[in-house]
Amino acid sequence: MKKIILIAASLLVVNAINAQQIKKTKTGSVASKQTPTQQIATQQLAVTEDRAQNSVNALNDIVGLTNEQKAKVLNLAKDKFTKIDAVNEKYKNDPERNNKSYAELEAAKTDYLNSVKSLLTADQAGKLTASNLEYTL
């Protein structure tokens, strides 16, 4: 009797583990099994896109972007966050990472801000400067 209970319990555990490895996509179809590395990369991409969209939304609230500007700024923001993630990954295990990565992180942020400002009209750029939030984007 103990063996039957033990076998039934182990079958439940195996099924639970297997069920966790199969993800459903947004459309409801079953996605192919991904390696843990692929899963992490997919999650990081989703997080990067979310951060980029939040940045665009914040900028839109301040200056009122057009649809064309939103698309361009979204691409710039994705590039910025991809660069930031790459720098953070590069210095992840380095105890002196704050000192070493600071210049690269600031360069990515400055490039983004300058690119965004070049897309804005004079009125929008004035609103951004007046808001004092340009360095939080």
N, C-alpha and C positions, 0 to 999 in steps of 0.2 A: 504494500500500500504506500509506503514511504517513497519507493522508487517511482511509482506512477505520479505522485504529487510533485516530486523533484523534476521529472521529465516534463510535465505540464508547465511548471513554473519556468523552466529553462526555455521552452518553446515560446512562451509569452515574452520573455526578455529578448530573444533573438528577433521576434517579429517587431518589437518596439524599436530595437536598434535599426533594423532595416527600414522601417517606416520613417525614421528621422532622416535617413539619407536621401530619400526621394522628396524633392521639393515640388510644389505646384507653382506654376507661373501665374501671372495675373489673369490669363485667359482661362485657367482651370486645367490646362493639359499638363501631363506629368513631364517634368524636365528630366533630362538625362542626368545620370549620377555624375557628380563633379568631385574631383579630388579636393582635399581640404585647402590646398593652395589656390585652386580655382574659385572655391567658395569665398575665401578671404578677398581675392581680387575683385570678385563680383560685388561683395559687400562694400569694399572701399570705393568702387566706382559709383555705387548708388549714393554713398555718403558724400562723395565729391560733388555729384550732381545736385544733391539736396543743398549743400552749402552754397554752391554757385547760384542756385535759384533763390535762396534766401538773400544772398548779396544783391541780386538783381531787384528783388522785391523791396529791399531797404532803399536802394538807390532810386527806384521808381517812386517810392513814397516821398522822397525828398525833392526830386527834380521833375517828376512827371515825364517819363521816357515814352517815346513813340514805339510802336511795335517793331520797327526796323532796328531802332536803338537797343531795344530789349534783347533781340536775337544776337546782335553783335556783342553786347555786354555779357550775355550769358556765355558765349564762346570764350571771351576774355577771362571771365571768372573761372570757368572750368580749367583753362590753362593755368591760371594762377594757383588754384588749389591742387592741381596735379603737380606743379613745381614744388609747392610747399610740402606735399606728402612725400615727394621724392627726396627732398632735403632732410625731412624728419626721418625717413627710412635710412638714408645714408649715414646719419649720425646717431642712429637709435642706440647703439651699444657703447658709444663713446662718452666717458665721464666728463669730458670737456665740451660736450655738444653745444651747450648754450653759447660759449665763446666762439666756436668754430662756425656754427650755422647761422649766427645772427646776420652777418653780411649778406649771405645768400637769400635768407628769408626777406630781408629788407629790400633787396634788389627785385625780388619777385613782386612784392607789394608795390614798390615804386613804379615798376614797369606797368603793372595793371592800372594803377591810378593815373599815370600819364596817358595810357591808351584810352582809358575811359574819358578823361578830360578832353582828348582830341575829338571824341565822338559827340560831345555835348555842344549845344549852342551857347552863346555868350550868357544868355539869361539863365540857362540851366547850370552852367559853371558857377555863376554868381550865387545861385541858390545853394549849391553844394558847398562852396567856400563859406557862405554865411551860416550854414548849419553846424559848422565845426565837427562834422561827423565823417569827413572825407577819409580819415585814417582808420576808421572802424570798418570800412567796407572790405 
